[in-house]
Amino acid sequence: MLAERRLELYFAENPPHFFDEMAKSAVILSPENFHNAKNLLGREFDQILFDGRTSLNLDALAIAAGTLRAGGRLLLWLDKNPHVDPDSLRWSGAEQAVETPNFYAHFNRLLQVYGCDNGIQAQNNQSVSTQKTNIASTATAEQQQIIRQILQADSDIFILTAKRGRGKSALAGLLAKELRNSAQYHKKPFNVYLTAPNKSAVETLQLFAGEKITFIAPDELCRRIGQNARQFSQDWLLIDEAAMIPLELLFQLTSTFKHILCCTTIHSYEGTGRGFLLKFLPNLHRSFQQFELIRPLRWAENDKLEKFIEELLMLEAEDRLIQPPYSIKSAVKIRQISQNELVEHITDFYGLLTLAHYRTSPLDLRRLFDAVKQHFLIAEWECYLLAGVWALEEGGFSDKALIRAICRGERRPKGNLVAQSLAFNCNLPEACALKSLRISRIAVQPDWQGRGLGLQLVEKLAQTAQADFLSVSFGYNEELAHFWQKCGFILVNIGEYKEATSGCYSAIALRPLTAAGEDLVKRAQQYFRRNLAFTFHPLHDKLSVEKSSAEKITQLNGQDFGILENFADYHRTFYSSQGAIYRLFIRLGADTSPHVG
């Protein structure tokens, strides 16, 4: 039986002493190396010192807890005095670090429940008794049952979910070994391929497979499928951490192989909850079966450290969210709430976000608790949270020199994602001067989607916002574009590259609220239309925007000259300047213009 892991608190000024026999297997995490915490994944440690005195990086803390073996000890070195948290510079949108009282109230409450105060002094004369938890090379009874069901089933796709430490990767590797043995016994030649977002994270899977499985990165595998899908028609594909792969790529990966095993971690610090399945499964057009591993293999059941991390990061918030069935008779109330009220019911709101946006992360949680200039609207029925909008203040800059530097690409103040993008990409300095609200997230419970709640929330936000315009940045697809168009938004920008997280091109849409906002949106729309013909964007033919006349497209204007100046003398990109450059070439004449390809 595996021993419990321990969470212990340390508040002294001097660093704690590691016993000689433990020093070799101990790891120290501090603000200097928090960003390298992912390198610990797949490894195990007996003792971890987490230096959280000045800064608390939730991602690093969650990773550290996941690498501590049974019987091990996590030492949290903390400062009891209130202070600003430098980690807030990653998520607050503020130029200076801010205090985070709401999060620390949540953090300290859980420490009182799960932590052992001053545990290091209490252990001065004894070492930590740890257990090696390397998973046996043979499958557990739970793993054997799932492997047997997969081998006997006729489904095309098998979906395996589990929390960390349940042996998910080991099962996939053991399945690969069984498949290889079966192919040799029945003399049915087929290949087993492996793909994952990170090649270094599949070492455990490869270890349990016995022989190395051919690994192909997701984008490269999609390229090969596009060239000749039939080459994989008799083969197996193992996808590790499927929820970390953009859905567009994932659907390509699951479209052609004879059988596919999709493994993914749920309730993890990366923000991959069950909401992933809500987006993935309804769009699968092949037969599938689901399995879940329950029992932990790397630490004891009901491990208190695991419970502490789950509650700290609210990893089970979506499971705890009550989801009432839709009723046409429900009297839904839409209202604006303060950040203080949101914090009182943050588990429900965070659960709603996780359910709708399965890549919701600890950074989002820290923002909700303590970031400034946030606005929240909710739709509720009786005591049930049905939908919500989360918006952030942008713009309102009065420093003309700063705005000019933003347009040139010399400055990029924190926050103000859309305002700065419009100033830099569209040479619209007024986007930074005007006040705006950017819709960061909008979420509706699954059973209540398609009932108009999203539209009502956006309309309420437009009515109550003290701003010149609303903005939204989203991964472009036709469904989302249609939704925002119904909400009164106008598409004004499309990104050059697909985003790694969504697999989509980033789009910006605006809705004016004042006369000044109306003028800005009109100019942004005209700029987008004039330049669309020169971008040669892959979505060019799909974008439902009214094209400008040939004369407007080719005629240079004052905005073009500003763009050309910023491109020539400052840091403006070629992609955002193409329209003005081509118009200049047209004016100069083809014979005198350099070739642009």
C-alpha positions in Angstrom: 0.0 0.0 0.0 1.4 3.4 -1.0 2.2 5.9 1.7 0.7 9.4 1.7 2.6 12.4 0.5 3.0 15.3 2.8 2.5 19.1 2.3 4.5 21.0 4.9 4.9 24.8 5.4 8.1 26.6 6.2 8.2 30.3 7.3 11.8 30.8 8.6 14.2 33.3 6.9 17.0 30.7 6.4 16.5 27.9 3.8 15.5 24.5 5.2 18.1 21.8 5.6 17.9 18.7 3.4 19.2 15.6 5.0 22.2 14.1 3.2 20.4 11.0 2.1 17.6 13.1 0.6 19.6 15.8 -1.1 20.3 13.7 -4.2 16.6 13.2 -4.9 15.4 16.7 -3.9 14.5 19.5 -6.3 14.3 23.2 -5.5 11.8 25.4 -7.4 12.0 29.2 -7.1 11.0 32.3 -9.2 14.4 31.9 -11.0 13.5 28.6 -12.5 9.6 28.4 -12.4 9.6 28.7 -16.2 11.6 25.5 -16.5 9.2 23.5 -14.3 7.8 21.6 -17.3 11.2 19.9 -17.6 10.3 17.9 -14.5 7.4 16.1 -16.1 7.9 12.4 -16.3 10.3 12.3 -13.4 9.8 11.5 -9.7 11.3 13.1 -6.6 11.3 12.3 -2.8 11.5 15.9 -1.6 10.6 19.2 -3.2 11.3 22.7 -1.9 9.0 25.3 -3.5 10.2 28.8 -2.7 6.9 30.8 -2.8 8.0 33.7 -0.5 7.9 36.4 -3.2 6.0 34.9 -6.1 3.6 32.0 -6.5 3.5 30.4 -9.9 0.5 27.9 -9.9 1.6 26.1 -13.0 5.0 25.3 -11.4 3.4 24.3 -8.1 1.0 21.9 -9.8 3.8 20.3 -11.9 6.0 19.9 -8.7 3.2 18.2 -6.8 2.7 15.8 -9.8 6.3 14.7 -9.7 6.4 13.8 -5.9 6.4 10.1 -5.3 4.5 8.3 -2.6 5.7 9.1 0.9 7.5 12.2 -0.3 7.3 15.7 1.1 6.5 19.1 -0.6 7.9 21.9 1.4 6.2 25.3 0.8 8.6 28.1 1.8 6.3 31.1 2.4 6.2 34.6 3.7 3.3 35.3 6.1 3.3 39.1 5.4 1.1 40.6 2.7 3.1 41.6 -0.4 2.8 42.3 -4.1 3.2 39.1 -6.2 5.6 39.5 -9.1 3.9 36.6 -10.8 1.0 39.0 -11.4 3.0 40.5 -14.2 2.2 37.4 -16.3 -1.5 37.7 -16.0 -2.8 41.0 -14.5 -2.4 43.3 -17.5 -0.9 45.9 -15.2 2.5 47.4 -15.7 3.5 46.9 -12.1 3.1 43.9 -9.9 0.0 44.0 -7.8 -1.2 42.5 -4.5 -3.4 39.5 -4.8 -5.5 39.4 -1.6 -8.4 37.4 -3.0 -6.2 34.6 -4.3 -4.2 34.5 -1.1 -7.3 34.3 1.0 -8.3 31.2 -1.0 -4.7 29.8 -0.8 -4.3 30.3 3.0 -7.7 28.8 3.7 -6.6 25.6 1.9 -3.2 25.6 3.7 -5.1 25.5 7.0 -7.0 22.5 5.8 -4.2 20.5 4.2 -0.9 21.9 5.4 1.3 20.9 8.3 2.6 24.2 9.8 6.4 24.3 10.4 6.7 20.7 9.4 10.4 20.9 8.6 11.3 21.7 12.2 9.2 18.8 13.4 11.2 16.4 11.1 14.7 17.5 12.2 15.7 14.1 13.5 14.0 11.9 11.0 14.3 11.3 7.3 11.5 11.0 4.8 10.3 7.5 4.1 9.5 7.3 0.4 8.4 4.5 -1.9 9.6 3.8 -5.4 6.5 4.0 -7.5 7.7 2.9 -10.9 4.7 1.2 -12.4 5.1 -2.5 -12.9 5.9 -3.6 -16.5 2.7 -5.7 -16.4 -0.7 -4.1 -16.6 -2.8 -3.6 -13.5 -6.2 -5.3 -13.3 -7.9 -2.0 -14.3 -5.5 -1.5 -17.3 -5.9 -5.2 -18.3 -9.6 -4.8 -18.5 -9.5 -1.7 -20.7 -6.8 -3.2 -23.0 -8.9 -6.4 -23.4 -12.0 -4.3 -24.2 -10.1 -2.3 -26.8 -8.7 -5.4 -28.5 -12.1 -7.1 -28.7 -14.1 -4.0 -29.8 -15.0 -3.0 -33.4 -14.9 0.7 -32.7 -12.7 3.0 -34.8 -11.7 5.3 -32.0 -11.0 4.7 -28.3 -10.8 7.6 -25.9 -8.9 7.1 -22.6 -9.1 9.8 -20.0 -7.5 10.0 -16.6 -6.1 12.3 -14.0 -2.3 12.4 -13.6 -0.6 9.5 -12.0 -3.2 6.9 -13.2 -1.0 5.0 -15.7 -2.6 6.3 -18.8 0.7 6.4 -20.8 1.7 3.0 -19.5 -1.6 1.6 -20.7 -1.0 3.0 -24.2 2.4 1.6 -24.3 1.3 -1.9 -23.1 -1.5 -1.8 -25.8 1.1 -1.1 -28.4 3.0 -4.2 -27.3 -0.1 -6.3 -27.5 -0.9 -5.0 -31.0 2.6 -5.8 -32.2 2.4 -9.3 -30.8 -1.0 -9.8 -32.4 0.2 -8.6 -35.8 3.1 -11.1 -35.6 0.9 -14.0 -34.5 -1.8 -13.5 -37.1 0.6 -12.4 -39.8 -1.4 -9.3 -40.5 1.0 -6.5 -41.2 0.1 -3.1 -39.9 2.0 -0.3 -38.2 1.5 1.5 -35.0 2.3 5.3 -35.0 2.6 7.7 -32.1 1.9 11.4 -32.0 1.8 14.0 -29.2 2.2 17.8 -28.7 5.6 17.2 -27.1 7.9 14.3 -28.1 9.9 14.4 -24.8 6.6 13.8 -22.8 6.1 10.3 -24.3 9.1 8.6 -22.8 6.9 6.6 -20.4 4.7 5.4 -23.2 7.7 4.3 -25.3 9.2 2.5 -22.3 6.1 0.3 -21.7 5.8 -0.4 -25.5 9.0 -2.4 -25.3 10.1 -1.5 -28.8 10.2 2.1 -30.0 7.1 3.3 -31.7 7.5 5.6 -34.7 6.8 9.1 -33.5 5.5 11.7 -36.0 4.6 15.3 -34.8 0.9 16.2 -35.3 1.4 18.8 -38.0 3.8 16.6 -40.0 1.4 13.6 -39.7 -1.5 15.8 -40.9 0.7 16.8 -43.9 1.3 13.2 -44.8 -2.4 12.4 -44.4 -3.1 15.2 -46.8 -0.7 13.8 -49.3 -1.9 10.2 -49.2 -4.4 9.2 -46.5 -4.7 5.6 -47.8 -1.1 4.8 -46.7 -2.5 4.6 -43.1 -5.8 2.9 -43.8 -4.8 -0.4 -42.0 -2.7 1.2 -39.2 -3.1 2.2 -35.6 -2.4 5.6 -34.2 -1.8 6.4 -30.5 -2.4 10.1 -29.6 -1.0 11.2 -26.3 -2.4 14.3 -24.6 -5.0 14.7 -27.3 -6.7 17.7 -25.6 -3.5 19.7 -26.1 -3.7 19.3 -29.9 -5.9 21.9 -31.7 -9.2 20.4 -32.7 -8.7 21.1 -36.4 -5.6 19.0 -36.4 -7.1 16.4 -34.1 -10.0 15.8 -36.5 -7.5 15.3 -39.3 -5.6 12.8 -37.3 -8.7 10.8 -36.4 -10.0 10.8 -40.0 -8.0 8.1 -41.6 -6.3 5.4 -39.4 -8.2 2.1 -39.0 -8.0 2.5 -35.2 -7.0 5.4 -33.0 -6.4 5.6 -29.3 -6.8 9.1 -27.9 -5.3 9.5 -24.5 -5.7 12.8 -22.5 -5.3 14.0 -19.0 -8.3 15.6 -17.4 -8.3 18.1 -14.6 -4.7 19.1 -15.3 -2.9 22.3 -14.8 -2.9 22.9 -18.6 -6.6 23.4 -18.4 -7.8 20.3 -20.2 -11.0 19.4 -18.5 -14.0 17.4 -19.6 -15.1 20.4 -21.7 -12.6 19.0 -24.3 -14.9 16.0 -24.8 -17.9 18.2 -25.3 -16.3 19.8 -28.3 -14.5 16.7 -29.6 -17.1 13.9 -29.4 -20.1 15.6 -31.1 -18.0 16.2 -34.2 -16.6 12.7 -34.5 -18.1 10.9 -37.5 -16.7 7.5 -36.6 -17.6 4.9 -34.0 -15.9 5.4 -30.6 -15.8 4.1 -27.1 -14.7 5.9 -23.9 -12.7 4.6 -21.0 -11.4 6.2 -17.8 -8.6 5.1 -15.4 -9.6 5.9 -11.8 -7.1 4.5 -9.4 -3.8 6.3 -8.8 -0.6 4.3 -9.3 2.0 6.8 -8.2 0.6 7.8 -4.9 -2.1 6.7 -2.4 -5.8 6.9 -3.0 -7.3 10.0 -1.4 -3.9 11.6 -1.4 -4.2 14.9 0.5 -1.6 16.7 -1.6 -3.6 15.8 -4.8 -6.8 17.1 -3.2 -5.0 20.3 -2.2 -3.8 21.0 -5.7 -7.3 20.1 -7.1 -9.0 22.6 -4.8 -6.3 25.2 -5.2 -6.6 25.2 -9.0 -10.3 24.3 -9.0 -9.6 21.4 -11.3 -13.0 19.8 -10.5 -15.1 23.0 -10.8 -16.8 21.9 -14.0 -17.8 18.6 -12.4 -19.3 20.5 -9.4 -21.2 23.0 -11.6 -24.9 22.1 -11.4 -26.3 21.8 -15.0 -30.1 22.1 -15.0 -31.8 20.9 -18.2 -33.2 23.6 -20.5 -36.8 24.7 -19.8 -38.6 27.3 -21.9 -40.5 28.4 -18.8 -37.3 29.3 -16.9 -37.2 33.0 -15.9 -33.6 33.8 -16.7 -32.1 36.9 -15.1 -29.2 38.7 -16.6 -27.2 41.1 -14.4 -23.8 42.7 -13.9 -21.8 41.6 -10.9 -18.7 43.0 -9.2 -15.4 41.2 -8.8 -16.0 40.8 -5.1 -19.3 39.0 -5.8 -17.7 36.9 -8.5 -15.0 35.8 -6.0 -17.7 34.6 -3.6 -19.0 32.3 -6.3 -15.8 31.8 -8.3 -16.0 28.0 -8.3 -19.2 28.1 -10.4 -18.0 30.8 -12.8 -14.6 29.0 -13.3 -16.4 25.7 -13.8 -18.6 27.4 -16.4 -15.5 28.7 -18.2 -13.7 25.3 -18.1 -16.8 23.6 -19.4 -17.1 26.0 -22.4 -13.4 26.7 -23.0 -11.5 23.5 -22.1 -8.1 25.3 -22.2 -8.9 27.4 -19.2 -5.7 27.6 -17.1 -4.3 28.7 -13.7 -3.5 32.1 -15.3 -7.2 32.6 -15.9 -7.9 31.7 -12.3 -5.4 34.3 -11.0 -6.9 36.9 -13.3 -10.4 36.3 -12.0 -9.3 36.6 -8.4 -7.3 39.8 -8.6 -6.7 41.4 -12.0 -7.9 45.0 -12.3 -10.3 46.6 -14.8 -12.6 43.5 -15.2 -16.3 43.4 -15.9 -18.6 40.4 -15.4 -22.2 39.7 -16.5 -24.1 36.5 -15.7 -27.3 34.8 -16.7 -28.9 32.9 -13.9 -32.1 31.0 -13.2 -33.0 30.7 -9.5 -29.7 29.7 -7.9 -28.1 28.2 -11.1 -25.4 29.9 -13.2 -26.3 29.4 -16.8 -24.0 31.7 -18.7 -21.5 34.5 -18.3 -19.4 37.2 -20.0 -15.9 38.3 -18.9 -14.7 41.6 -20.3 -11.6 43.7 -19.8 -11.1 47.4 -20.1 -8.7 48.6 -22.8 -7.5 51.9 -24.3 -8.1 55.3 -22.7 -4.4 56.3 -23.3 -3.7 60.0 -23.1 0.0 59.9 -23.8 0.3 60.7 -27.5 4.0 59.8 -27.6 3.2 56.3 -26.2 0.4 55.8 -28.7 2.8 56.8 -31.5 5.4 54.3 -30.2 2.7 51.6 -30.2 1.9 52.3 -33.8 5.5 52.0 -34.7 6.0 48.8 -32.9 8.4 50.3 -30.3 6.2 49.9 -27.3 3.7 47.2 -26.2 2.2 48.1 -22.8 0.7 45.1 -20.9 -2.9 44.4 -21.6 -4.9 46.2 -24.3 -4.6 43.3 -26.8 -7.1 44.6 -29.3 -6.4 48.3 -28.9 -2.7 47.8 -29.5 -3.3 45.5 -32.4 -5.5 48.0 -34.2 -3.0 50.8 -33.6 -0.1 48.7 -34.8 -1.6 46.6 -37.6 -4.2 49.1 -38.9 -2.3 52.3 -38.1 -5.4 53.5 -36.0 -3.9 55.4 -33.1 -7.4 56.4 -31.9 -8.0 52.7 -30.9 -5.6 53.3 -28.0 -7.0 56.7 -27.2 -10.7 55.6 -27.1 -12.1 53.5 -24.3 -13.1 50.0 -25.1 -14.2 46.7 -23.5 -12.7 43.4 -24.9 -14.8 40.3 -24.4 -12.2 37.8 -23.0 -14.6 34.9 -22.6 -18.3 34.2 -23.1 -19.6 30.8 -21.8 -23.0 29.2 -21.9 -24.0 25.8 -20.3 -24.2 23.1 -23.0 -28.0 22.5 -22.6 -28.7 26.2 -22.8 -26.6 26.9 -25.9 -28.5 28.1 -29.0 -31.2 29.7 -26.9 -30.1 33.3 -27.3 -28.4 33.6 -23.9 -25.1 34.6 -25.5 -26.8 37.3 -27.6 -28.6 38.7 -24.5 -25.4 38.8 -22.5 -23.6 40.8 -25.2 -26.5 43.1 -25.7 -26.6 43.8 -21.9 -22.9 44.5 -21.9 -23.3 46.9 -24.8 -26.1 48.7 -22.9 -24.1 49.1 -19.6 -20.6 49.6 -21.0 -19.1 53.0 -20.5 -16.9 52.7 -23.6 -16.6 53.7 -27.2 -16.7 50.3 -28.6 -16.7 46.6 -27.8 -14.0 44.2 -29.2 -13.4 40.5 -29.3 -10.5 38.4 -30.5 -11.3 34.8 -31.4 -10.0 31.8 -33.4 -11.8 32.2 -36.7 -14.3 29.6 -37.9 -17.5 30.2 -39.7 -19.7 29.3 -36.7 -18.0 31.8 -34.4 -17.8 34.5 -37.1 -21.6 34.1 -37.6 -22.3 34.4 -33.9 -20.3 37.6 -33.5 -21.9 39.0 -36.6 -25.4 38.3 -35.0 -24.1 40.2 -32.0 -23.5 43.3 -34.1 -19.7 42.9 -34.5 -17.8 43.7 -37.7 -14.7 41.7 -38.7 -11.7 44.1 -39.1 -8.6 41.9 -38.9 -7.4 38.4 -39.5 -4.0 37.0 -38.3 -1.2 35.9 -40.6 -0.6 32.5 -38.8 -2.7 29.9 -37.1 -2.5 30.0 -33.3 -0.9 27.0 -31.7 -3.6 26.7 -29.0 -6.7 26.8 -31.3 -5.3 25.8 -34.7 -7.2 28.8 -36.1 -6.3 32.2 -37.4 -6.9 34.9 -34.8 -9.6 37.3 -35.8 -10.7 40.7 -34.4 -14.2 42.1 -34.6 -15.6 45.3 -33.2 -19.0 46.8 -32.3 -19.3 50.6 -32.0 -21.1 52.1 -29.0 -20.5 55.9 -29.5 -20.1 58.3 -32.4 -16.3 58.1 -31.9 -16.5 54.4 -31.8 -18.6 54.3 -35.0 -15.9 56.3 -36.8 -13.1 54.0 -35.6 -15.0 50.9 -36.6 -15.8 52.4 -40.0 -12.1 53.2 -40.6 -11.0 49.8 -39.4 -13.5 48.1 -41.7 -12.5 50.1 -44.7 -8.9 49.4 -44.0 -9.6 45.6 -43.8 -11.6 45.7 -47.0 -9.0 47.7 -48.9 -6.2 45.3 -48.0 -7.9 42.0 -48.2 -7.1 41.8 -51.9 -3.4 42.1 -51.3 -3.0 39.7 -48.3 -3.4 36.5 -50.3 -4.7 35.0 -47.0 -5.8 31.3 -47.1 -9.2 32.4 -45.8 -9.5 35.1 -48.4 -12.4 33.5 -50.3 -14.2 32.4 -47.1 -14.3 35.8 -45.4 -17.8 37.2 -45.7 -16.9 40.9 -46.1 -18.0 43.3 -48.7 -15.1 44.0 -51.1 -14.1 47.6 -51.9 -14.1 49.0 -55.4 -11.0 48.7 -57.6 -10.4 52.4 -57.3 -10.4 52.4 -53.4 -8.2 49.3 -53.4 -5.4 50.8 -55.5 -5.5 54.5 -54.5 -2.9 55.6 -51.9 -4.2 57.7 -49.0 -2.8 59.4 -45.9 -3.2 56.2 -43.8 -1.0 54.3 -46.4 1.8 56.9 -46.1 1.8 56.5 -42.3 2.0 52.7 -42.7 4.8 53.0 -45.2 6.8 55.3 -42.9 6.4 52.9 -40.0 7.4 49.9 -42.2 10.4 51.7 -43.6 11.7 53.4 -40.4 10.3 51.4 -37.5 9.1 47.9 -36.7 5.9 47.4 -38.7 5.6 43.9 -40.2 5.5 43.2 -43.9 2.2 41.3 -43.6 0.4 44.3 -42.0 1.9 46.6 -44.6 1.3 44.6 -47.8 -1.7 46.7 -49.0 0.1 50.0 -48.7 3.3 48.5 -50.3 1.4 47.1 -53.3 -0.5 50.4 -53.8 2.8 52.2 -53.8 4.1 49.8 -56.5 1.0 50.4 -58.6 1.5 54.1 -58.3 5.2 53.9 -59.3 4.5 51.5 -62.1 5.4 47.9 -62.7 8.6 48.7 -64.5 10.1 50.6 -61.6 8.8 48.4 -58.8 10.8 45.6 -57.2 9.3 42.1 -57.2 7.4 41.0 -54.2 6.6 37.3 -53.9 
